[in-house]
Amino acid sequence: MHVMIAGAGIGGCAAAWALQRQGFTVTVFERASELREVGAGLSLWSNATRVLRRLELGHVVEELSVGMADGGLYTHTGEQLARNSMQALNDRYGDPNIVVHRADLLQALVAAVGRDNIRTDASCVGVTQSEDAVTLTLKGGDEVTGDVLIGADGIKSTVRGAIGIPLQLRYSGAVGIRGIVTLADSDIAPDEDVYGIYMGEGRHVGLMPLSEGRAYWFVSESAPLGSLPDPDGDRATFSERLAHWPSAISRMIGATPEDAILRNDIYDQRPVSRWCDGRVALLGDAAHATTPNLGQGACQALEDALILAHCLARRSEAPAQALRDYQHQRKRRAYRVVTASWWAGQMFNMANPLLCTLRNLALQKRGDARNVEQLSWLLDEPFALT
Ligand SMILES: Cc1cc2nc3c(=O)[nH]c(=O)nc-3n(C[C@H](O)[C@H](O)[C@H](O)COP(=O)(O)OP(=O)(O)OC[C@H]3O[C@@H](n4cnc5c(N)ncnc54)[C@H](O)[C@@H]3O)c2cc1C
């Protein structure tokens, strides 16, 4: 069986590798002329590291990443509201929680898939299908026919539109600003206890360790859509607003090269009733783009990849049914993440001072044991594969 995949992001490449391991022939079509990820970190929770290990990509977990720091939740004045014990989380859920550079993860996936199986400068512009096959039209007019097509072409997926599922983008009310800093360029010691999430009124900040003496930071700021003019750079406009926050934040931001700072309006996709049509299915952000507040978008794409390959292998004689099985197994959970992440964003970026005080009190009261246990719906084994 020949499986075609539109999009060589983390989701598309993970799916390609998972399918190859099940014996399928896979071709990935990528719009861009080179395979690259943005310069940012990615938190991968134990639900994702479990998938990586199952796909024999344990070296990403063991060698290319660092464990999430104990850190915790803080107010913008640095008062600790809750502490995450990563050891307790790892013990409870069995697989580690890590932070990895996006490019390192993508590179590891591309190496597994094999560069020859990925076509770049190959933008998918149309899809037709019959009972027996699916045909992908590429920009420039080339047509490629295969047995199944997976649309892993991101939040503005073309494949999604081609199978009649509308884009339902929903602006979260926040912009994300992020960057990677070399710790030696800042005056932060590698083992300094600064990592965690800091919450103020209308914004929150995350600091995470990365491999090779680097750290990853992000700022999420409430802002009306279209209020930030410049997609890159412009550090002064937002770091000024963080001047009275714990100094590690401005030290990290200040030591990040201006042109390495990324800014995005944050969207997700409203839940829809289906992700597949005949021999075509969606995966990752194309199916269920989520806000980054739980750090789960890529984790969910990895789960998709594993389950998709499993469903197709189990019913390769009936691919359309296999894709419906995949949708059935994944949809509820992925949308639970979308919803929980949306509300987490509303909570982290709350602007009303009184509500912020109540939020902080509630978080303080919850206690570390409940912090660990409340993640069970997300981090417990979500699938039983035979
Ligand atoms: C600010 C921010 C922080 C985040 N932090 C985290 C985190 O810490 N942890 C986490 O798990 N997730 C996080 N996410 C979410 C995560 O980045 C995404 O969920 C994940 O990258 C989705 O992967 P994907 O492969 O589905 O889509 P994408 O990464 O968007 O890849 C889609 C690929 O398809 C290609 N493409 C697009 N159109 C076409 C076409 N027509 N033809 C061919 N190719 C096409 C694109 O060029 C791209 O290579 C974050 C997201 C944001 C915005």
The ligand as an SDF file (V2000), in Angstrom:
LIG
                    3D

 53 58  0  0  0  0  0  0  0  0999 V2000
    3.7170   29.3140   20.2600 C   0  0  0  0  0  0  0  0  0  0  0  0
    3.5210   27.8260   20.1620 C   0  0  0  0  0  0  0  0  0  0  0  0
    4.1200   26.9910   21.1160 C   0  0  0  0  0  0  0  0  0  0  0  0
    3.8990   25.6120   21.0680 C   0  0  0  0  0  0  0  0  0  0  0  0
    4.4750   24.8140   22.0280 N   0  0  0  0  0  0  0  0  0  0  0  0
    4.2280   23.4820   22.0130 C   0  0  0  0  0  0  0  0  0  0  0  0
    4.8110   22.6290   23.0140 C   0  0  0  0  0  0  0  0  0  0  0  0
    5.5590   23.0790   23.8840 O   0  0  0  0  0  0  0  0  0  0  0  0
    4.5330   21.2890   22.9680 N   0  0  0  0  0  0  0  0  0  0  0  0
    3.7300   20.7540   21.9960 C   0  0  0  0  0  0  0  0  0  0  0  0
    3.5010   19.5310   22.0120 O   0  0  0  0  0  0  0  0  0  0  0  0
    3.1750   21.5410   21.0400 N   0  0  0  0  0  0  0  0  0  0  0  0
    3.4040   22.8750   21.0150 C   0  0  0  0  0  0  0  0  0  0  0  0
    2.8840   23.6700   20.0380 N   0  0  0  0  0  0  0  0  0  0  0  0
    2.0360   23.0560   18.9850 C   0  0  0  0  0  0  0  0  0  0  0  0
    2.8900   22.3990   17.9090 C   0  0  0  0  0  0  0  0  0  0  0  0
    3.8270   23.3300   17.4030 O   0  0  0  0  0  0  0  0  0  0  0  0
    2.0080   21.9190   16.7570 C   0  0  0  0  0  0  0  0  0  0  0  0
    0.8840   21.2590   17.2520 O   0  0  0  0  0  0  0  0  0  0  0  0
    2.7750   20.9510   15.8760 C   0  0  0  0  0  0  0  0  0  0  0  0
    3.9440   21.5360   15.3800 O   0  0  0  0  0  0  0  0  0  0  0  0
    1.8720   20.5180   14.7230 C   0  0  0  0  0  0  0  0  0  0  0  0
    2.6050   19.7330   13.8170 O   0  0  0  0  0  0  0  0  0  0  0  0
    1.9710   19.4130   12.3920 P   0  0  0  0  0  0  0  0  0  0  0  0
    2.9910   18.5430   11.7370 O   0  0  0  0  0  0  0  0  0  0  0  0
    0.5830   18.9170   12.5420 O   0  0  0  0  0  0  0  0  0  0  0  0
    1.8520   20.8130   11.6450 O   0  0  0  0  0  0  0  0  0  0  0  0
    2.9840   21.8210   11.1840 P   0  0  0  0  0  0  0  0  0  0  0  0
    4.1170   21.8330   12.1310 O   0  0  0  0  0  0  0  0  0  0  0  0
    2.3000   23.1080   10.9040 O   0  0  0  0  0  0  0  0  0  0  0  0
    3.5310   21.2030    9.8180 O   0  0  0  0  0  0  0  0  0  0  0  0
    2.7820   21.2910    8.6380 C   0  0  0  0  0  0  0  0  0  0  0  0
    3.7460   21.1200    7.4550 C   0  0  0  0  0  0  0  0  0  0  0  0
    2.9670   21.0720    6.2480 O   0  0  0  0  0  0  0  0  0  0  0  0
    3.5600   21.9230    5.2950 C   0  0  0  0  0  0  0  0  0  0  0  0
    2.4820   22.3310    4.3770 N   0  0  0  0  0  0  0  0  0  0  0  0
    1.5040   23.2470    4.5920 C   0  0  0  0  0  0  0  0  0  0  0  0
    0.6730   23.3150    3.5320 N   0  0  0  0  0  0  0  0  0  0  0  0
    1.1420   22.4150    2.6470 C   0  0  0  0  0  0  0  0  0  0  0  0
    0.6850   22.0080    1.3580 C   0  0  0  0  0  0  0  0  0  0  0  0
   -0.3870   22.5490    0.7720 N   0  0  0  0  0  0  0  0  0  0  0  0
    1.3760   21.0370    0.6990 N   0  0  0  0  0  0  0  0  0  0  0  0
    2.4940   20.4690    1.2750 C   0  0  0  0  0  0  0  0  0  0  0  0
    2.9540   20.8250    2.4850 N   0  0  0  0  0  0  0  0  0  0  0  0
    2.2790   21.7700    3.1710 C   0  0  0  0  0  0  0  0  0  0  0  0
    4.1680   23.0420    6.0920 C   0  0  0  0  0  0  0  0  0  0  0  0
    5.1850   23.6960    5.3500 O   0  0  0  0  0  0  0  0  0  0  0  0
    4.7040   22.2780    7.3020 C   0  0  0  0  0  0  0  0  0  0  0  0
    5.9940   21.7740    7.0660 O   0  0  0  0  0  0  0  0  0  0  0  0
    3.0800   25.0540   20.0520 C   0  0  0  0  0  0  0  0  0  0  0  0
    2.5140   25.8900   19.0900 C   0  0  0  0  0  0  0  0  0  0  0  0
    2.7250   27.2600   19.1350 C   0  0  0  0  0  0  0  0  0  0  0  0
    2.0760   28.1310   18.0780 C   0  0  0  0  0  0  0  0  0  0  0  0
  1  2  1  0
  2  3  1  0
  2 52  2  0
  3  4  2  0
  4  5  1  0
  4 50  1  0
  5  6  2  0
  6  7  1  0
  6 13  1  0
  7  8  2  0
  7  9  1  0
  9 10  1  0
 10 11  2  0
 10 12  1  0
 12 13  2  0
 13 14  1  0
 14 15  1  0
 14 50  1  0
 15 16  1  0
 16 17  1  0
 16 18  1  0
 18 19  1  0
 18 20  1  0
 20 21  1  0
 20 22  1  0
 22 23  1  0
 23 24  1  0
 24 25  2  0
 24 26  1  0
 24 27  1  0
 27 28  1  0
 28 29  2  0
 28 30  1  0
 28 31  1  0
 31 32  1  0
 32 33  1  0
 33 34  1  0
 33 48  1  0
 34 35  1  0
 35 36  1  0
 35 46  1  0
 36 37  1  0
 36 45  1  0
 37 38  2  0
 38 39  1  0
 39 40  1  0
 39 45  2  0
 40 41  1  0
 40 42  2  0
 42 43  1  0
 43 44  2  0
 44 45  1  0
 46 47  1  0
 46 48  1  0
 48 49  1  0
 50 51  2  0
 51 52  1  0
 52 53  1  0
M  END
$$$$
